[in-house]
Amino acid sequence: MMPVHSDNASKEALNQSFCFSINRPPFAANHTIASAYFPAVFCVLGLSSNLFAFVVLVKSFLRTRSRSRSSFLLFLCGLVVTDFMGLLVTGVIVVSFRVTGFSWMDLDPHCHFCNFMGMSMVFYGLCPLLLGATMAVERFVGITQPFARSTNMSKSRVCTTVTSVWVTAGCISLLPVLGLGSYHLQSPGSWCFLNISPMPLDMAFCLVFSLVGLMSLAVSFILNTVSVVTLLKVCCGQDSTQRRRDYEVEMMVQLILIMIIASVCWYPLLVFIAQTVLSASNLQVPTLLLYIRFATWNQILDPWVYILFRRSILKRVYPRMDWSRGSIISLYPSLGTSINLTRSSIGHPRSLSQQISEEPKQEDALLSTRRVSPPS
């Protein structure tokens, strides 16, 4: 009876410590003051930046009278909240390990804590990429079909869209817990992440994670490029006489910078993961740590886009541009030119400039209706 009991106990211990089966603590690490100081500084910097950006966005949201801009600000608020929570959850774990040097196997023998951190890394990694792609779609529709977009994209729909993005990222992060892939403790023992391995299930989840991220970046790049080209054709063409409203420029500048930051920070890691599992090569831990640090900078740099690239700041940097709130794009001198341009780009029967000129009228009409009090 004793050998059977011993075998069962050993199997149970093996199952309980599956997340430590590849990288078993303790690691040969030098837990100096600097090793705890740097992640703590970056965490505090990121949290304070996102908190400040959230205050800026809320104030802008309360002041805005444009439905399209208020919807875009809601998306940005969702992105700021996601970045803030991502830094808070993962940063607290990493800094705590650096300060206390706790034993993962003693603290988390069943791997629940490690799975939670792995899920957090995947969830808070994919959310900014998916939200960036969603905002690119929203701006693409807002620029190419502003009249249709202003009547359909309400604040409740924006909140539903952001929630759907969170649910999608959450479902993907749950896949290793359900059996597709696995989360493992990673060197130097301060964090857990997906197991980058050529094993079939691990490879499948690594490819899902990488492809979802890369597709989000590709969608953002394509739609933002089309939006910018369309906006430049209409606003800055030789035939145009006025510029689009200031907030359209502000939104596109912010969205382009968000896309650039996400691409620079996440593209190396996503390609590295896919390349490693497809080539069945040994995992290069120093390279992984370097790319993870790149990805972390995304959550730190994002809020500074909303803080620095606001209308008031852009107005000081480029005072020659017409930043009046009431300025809208005028019709082309040649109506045929406008119609041909619009039909060739989006296949819509009305010109893009006509749609843009109708959007502020509709928003002003809605605001006027809300201000009129009902008869007593």
C-alpha positions in Angstrom: 0.0 0.0 0.0 2.8 2.4 0.8 4.4 2.3 -2.7 1.1 3.0 -4.3 0.4 5.9 -2.0 3.9 7.2 -2.7 3.4 7.0 -6.5 0.1 8.8 -6.3 1.6 11.5 -4.2 4.5 12.0 -6.6 2.1 12.2 -9.6 -0.1 14.7 -7.7 3.0 16.8 -6.9 4.0 16.7 -10.6 0.6 17.8 -11.8 0.4 20.5 -9.1 3.9 21.9 -10.2 3.4 21.6 -14.0 4.1 25.3 -14.5 7.6 24.7 -12.9 8.4 21.6 -14.9 10.6 23.5 -17.5 12.0 26.3 -15.4 12.2 25.2 -11.8 13.1 27.7 -9.1 15.3 28.9 -7.5 17.1 30.7 -10.3 20.6 31.9 -10.2 19.8 35.6 -9.9 21.4 38.5 -8.2 18.6 40.2 -6.2 20.2 43.6 -5.7 18.5 46.8 -4.9 18.8 47.9 -8.5 16.9 44.8 -9.7 13.9 45.9 -7.6 14.5 49.6 -8.2 14.1 49.7 -11.9 10.9 47.8 -12.3 9.4 49.8 -9.5 10.3 53.1 -11.2 8.9 52.0 -14.5 5.7 50.8 -12.9 5.2 54.0 -11.0 6.0 56.1 -14.1 3.5 54.1 -16.2 0.8 54.2 -13.6 1.1 57.9 -13.0 1.2 58.6 -16.7 -1.9 56.6 -17.4 -3.7 58.2 -14.4 -2.8 61.7 -15.7 -3.9 60.8 -19.2 -7.2 59.5 -17.9 -7.9 62.8 -16.2 -7.1 64.7 -19.4 -9.4 62.4 -21.4 -12.3 62.7 -19.0 -12.0 66.5 -19.1 -11.9 66.5 -22.9 -14.9 64.2 -23.0 -16.9 66.5 -20.7 -16.1 69.5 -22.8 -16.6 68.1 -26.3 -19.7 68.7 -28.3 -18.9 66.4 -31.2 -20.3 62.9 -31.2 -17.5 61.5 -33.3 -14.9 62.9 -31.0 -16.7 61.8 -27.8 -16.8 58.2 -29.2 -13.1 58.4 -30.0 -12.3 59.6 -26.5 -14.3 56.7 -25.0 -12.1 54.3 -26.9 -9.0 56.1 -25.6 -10.4 55.9 -22.0 -10.8 52.2 -22.5 -7.2 51.9 -23.7 -5.9 54.0 -20.8 -7.8 51.9 -18.2 -6.4 48.7 -19.9 -2.8 49.9 -19.8 -3.2 51.1 -16.2 -4.6 47.8 -15.0 -2.0 45.9 -16.9 0.9 47.7 -15.3 -0.7 47.5 -11.9 -1.4 43.7 -12.0 1.9 42.6 -13.6 4.0 45.3 -12.0 3.0 44.4 -8.4 3.9 40.8 -8.9 7.3 41.5 -10.5 8.2 44.2 -7.9 7.1 42.0 -5.0 9.3 39.2 -6.2 12.2 41.5 -6.6 11.8 42.9 -3.2 10.9 39.7 -1.2 12.4 37.0 -3.4 9.4 34.7 -2.5 9.4 31.0 -3.6 6.9 30.4 -6.3 6.7 26.7 -5.4 5.9 27.4 -1.8 3.5 30.3 -2.5 1.8 28.7 -5.5 2.1 24.8 -5.4 -1.0 24.4 -7.6 0.1 27.0 -10.2 -3.0 29.1 -9.8 -1.0 32.3 -9.2 1.3 31.5 -12.2 -1.6 30.9 -14.4 -3.2 34.2 -13.3 -0.1 36.1 -14.2 0.3 34.3 -17.5 -3.4 35.2 -18.3 -2.7 38.8 -17.3 0.3 39.0 -19.6 -1.7 37.7 -22.6 -4.9 39.6 -21.8 -3.2 43.0 -21.2 -0.9 42.4 -24.1 -3.6 41.7 -26.7 -6.1 44.3 -25.5 -4.2 47.4 -26.6 -3.5 45.8 -30.0 -7.2 44.9 -30.5 -8.4 48.3 -29.3 -5.9 50.0 -31.7 -7.4 48.0 -34.6 -10.9 48.8 -33.4 -10.2 52.5 -33.2 -8.6 52.3 -36.7 -11.9 50.9 -38.0 -13.9 53.6 -36.2 -11.7 56.4 -37.7 -11.8 54.8 -41.1 -15.6 54.9 -41.1 -15.6 58.3 -39.5 -13.4 59.8 -42.3 -14.8 58.0 -45.3 -18.4 57.9 -44.3 -18.9 60.5 -41.6 -22.7 61.0 -42.1 -23.4 57.3 -41.7 -21.0 56.9 -38.8 -22.4 59.8 -36.8 -25.9 58.3 -36.8 -24.8 54.8 -35.9 -21.9 55.0 -33.4 -23.5 56.0 -30.0 -21.7 56.1 -26.7 -23.5 52.9 -25.6 -22.3 51.1 -28.7 -18.7 52.3 -28.1 -18.9 50.9 -24.5 -20.2 47.6 -25.9 -17.4 47.5 -28.5 -14.7 48.0 -25.8 -16.3 45.4 -23.6 -16.4 43.0 -26.6 -12.6 43.5 -27.1 -12.0 42.8 -23.4 -14.1 39.6 -23.6 -12.3 38.5 -26.8 -8.8 39.0 -25.2 -10.0 37.3 -22.0 -11.2 34.2 -23.9 -7.9 33.9 -25.7 -6.0 34.2 -22.4 -8.1 31.3 -20.9 -7.1 28.9 -23.7 -4.1 27.5 -21.8 -6.1 26.9 -18.7 -8.6 24.9 -20.9 -5.8 22.8 -22.4 -4.6 24.7 -25.4 -1.0 25.6 -24.5 0.3 26.3 -21.0 1.7 29.0 -18.8 5.1 28.5 -17.3 7.4 30.3 -14.9 10.0 32.2 -16.9 13.6 33.2 -16.2 14.7 35.0 -14.0 11.7 33.7 -11.9 9.8 36.9 -11.6 7.0 36.3 -14.2 4.9 33.7 -15.9 4.1 33.6 -19.6 3.0 31.3 -22.3 5.3 28.3 -23.0 7.2 29.1 -26.2 7.7 25.5 -27.3 7.3 23.4 -30.5 5.0 21.0 -28.7 1.7 20.8 -30.7 -0.6 22.5 -28.1 2.0 25.0 -27.0 2.8 25.8 -30.7 -0.9 26.3 -31.5 -1.5 28.8 -28.7 1.8 30.7 -29.5 0.6 31.0 -33.1 -2.9 32.2 -32.0 -1.3 34.8 -29.7 1.2 36.0 -32.4 -1.3 36.0 -35.3 -4.0 37.9 -33.4 -1.5 40.5 -32.5 0.1 40.7 -36.0 -3.3 40.9 -37.6 -4.4 43.7 -35.3 -1.3 45.6 -36.2 -1.9 45.0 -39.9 -5.5 46.1 -39.8 -4.4 49.3 -37.9 -1.7 50.0 -40.5 -3.9 49.5 -43.6 -7.0 51.4 -42.3 -5.0 54.2 -40.8 -3.1 54.6 -44.1 -6.3 54.7 -46.1 -7.8 57.2 -43.7 -4.7 59.5 -43.8 -4.6 59.3 -47.6 -8.3 60.1 -47.9 -8.0 63.0 -45.4 -5.0 64.4 -47.2 -6.7 64.2 -50.6 -9.8 66.1 -49.3 -8.2 68.5 -46.9 -4.8 69.3 -48.4 -5.4 68.9 -52.1 -4.7 71.7 -54.5 -8.4 72.1 -55.1 -9.4 72.5 -51.4 -9.8 75.9 -49.8 -10.5 75.0 -46.2 -9.3 72.4 -43.7 -11.2 69.8 -41.8 -12.2 70.5 -38.3 -9.3 70.5 -35.8 -10.4 67.5 -33.8 -10.2 65.3 -36.9 -6.5 66.2 -37.2 -6.0 65.7 -33.5 -7.6 62.2 -33.6 -5.7 61.0 -36.6 -2.4 62.3 -35.1 -3.0 60.4 -31.9 -4.2 57.2 -33.7 -1.1 57.2 -36.0 1.2 57.6 -33.0 -0.6 54.8 -31.1 -0.2 52.5 -34.1 3.5 53.4 -34.4 4.2 52.8 -30.7 2.3 49.5 -30.7 4.2 48.3 -33.8 7.6 49.2 -32.5 6.9 47.7 -29.1 5.0 44.5 -30.0 6.1 43.5 -33.5 9.5 42.1 -32.4 8.0 39.9 -29.7 5.2 38.6 -31.8 7.5 37.7 -34.7 10.0 36.2 -32.3 7.4 33.9 -30.7 6.1 32.7 -34.1 9.6 32.2 -35.5 10.8 30.2 -32.4 7.9 27.7 -32.4 7.8 27.3 -36.2 11.6 26.7 -36.5 11.6 24.4 -33.4 14.7 26.2 -32.2 15.8 26.7 -28.7 14.3 29.6 -26.8 16.7 32.5 -26.5 15.9 33.8 -23.1 17.9 37.1 -23.3 16.1 37.9 -26.5 12.7 37.1 -25.0 13.4 39.3 -22.0 14.5 42.2 -24.3 11.4 42.0 -26.4 9.2 41.7 -23.3 10.7 45.0 -22.1 10.0 46.5 -25.5 6.3 45.4 -25.1 6.1 46.9 -21.6 7.1 50.3 -23.0 3.8 50.3 -25.0 1.8 50.8 -21.8 4.2 53.6 -20.6 4.3 55.6 -23.9 0.7 55.4 -24.9 -0.6 57.9 -22.3 1.9 60.5 -23.4 0.3 60.5 -26.8 -3.0 61.8 -25.3 -1.1 64.2 -23.0 1.2 65.8 -25.5 -0.7 65.6 -28.8 -3.8 67.5 -27.8 -5.4 70.3 -29.8 -4.0 73.0 -27.5 -0.5 71.6 -27.8 -0.7 71.1 -31.5 -1.9 74.7 -31.8 1.2 76.0 -30.1 3.5 73.7 -32.2 1.8 74.6 -35.6 0.1 78.0 -35.1 -0.2 78.7 -38.9 -2.8 75.9 -39.2 -6.5 76.9 -39.0 -7.4 75.5 -35.6 -10.8 77.2 -35.3 -13.4 74.8 -34.0 -16.0 75.7 -36.5 -13.9 75.2 -39.6 -15.0 72.4 -41.8 -13.9 71.3 -45.2 -15.5 73.1 -48.0 -16.6 71.7 -51.3 -14.1 71.4 -54.1 -14.3 74.2 -56.7 -15.2 71.5 -59.2 -18.0 69.4 -57.9 -17.3 66.8 -60.6 -13.7 66.4 -59.2 -15.1 65.8 -55.7 -17.7 63.2 -57.0 -15.1 61.4 -59.1 -12.6 61.2 -56.2 -15.2 59.9 -53.7 -16.7 57.4 -56.1 -13.2 56.0 -57.0 -12.2 55.7 -53.4 -15.3 54.5 -51.5 -17.9 54.0 -54.2 -20.5 56.3 -52.4 -23.0 58.3 -54.4 -22.4 61.5 -52.5 -19.1 63.3 -52.3 -17.0 62.9 -49.1 -16.9 66.6 -48.6 -20.7 66.8 -48.7 -21.0 64.1 -46.1 -18.5 66.0 -43.9 -20.4 69.2 -44.3 -23.6 67.5 -43.2 -22.0 65.9 -40.1 -21.6 69.1 -38.0 -25.1 70.3 -39.0 -26.6 67.1 -37.8 -24.6 67.3 -34.5 -25.7 70.9 -34.0 -29.3 70.0 -34.7 -29.1 67.2 -32.1 -27.6 69.5 -29.5 -30.3 72.1 -30.2 -33.0 69.6 -29.8 -31.6 68.5 -26.4 -31.4 72.1 -25.2 -35.1 72.8 -26.0 -37.2 72.2 -22.8 -40.6 70.5 -23.2 -43.7 72.7 -23.0 -45.2 72.8 -19.5 
